[in-house]
Amino acid sequence: MAKSKKKVETVFLVCEETGDYNYTIRRKPGGEKLKLSKYSPRLRKHTTHAEKKK
């Protein structure tokens, strides 16, 4: 039997203040865009990061 491959896409989390691509995640396609509070090394504090496809 052949295994079915799961569809996974690579998504980048971009800092909304600096515009830097700080994080990469793999997730299933569809759903709402992520907005997470993550650490920004340039600013040295937690900022909002939004999902962006490259």
C-alpha positions, -999 to 999 in steps of 0.1 A, spaced: 0 0 0 12 35 -8 15 60 20 -4 92 15 18 123 19 5 150 42 5 185 27 27 208 48 37 243 38 66 264 51 56 297 66 78 326 79 70 347 109 79 383 102 84 410 129 59 438 124 82 464 138 115 456 120 103 435 91 129 408 99 122 371 91 130 356 125 111 323 126 102 295 102 74 271 109 58 242 90 20 239 92 -10 226 73 -24 249 46 -56 268 53 -69 284 84 -63 319 97 -30 337 95 -10 335 127 -1 365 149 22 355 178 42 374 203 78 362 197 113 374 206 130 399 182 168 397 185 173 431 169 151 449 194 159 425 222 122 423 233 90 405 225 71 419 195 41 407 174 51 385 145 27 378 116 27 349 92 40 355 57 45 331 28 77 336 7 
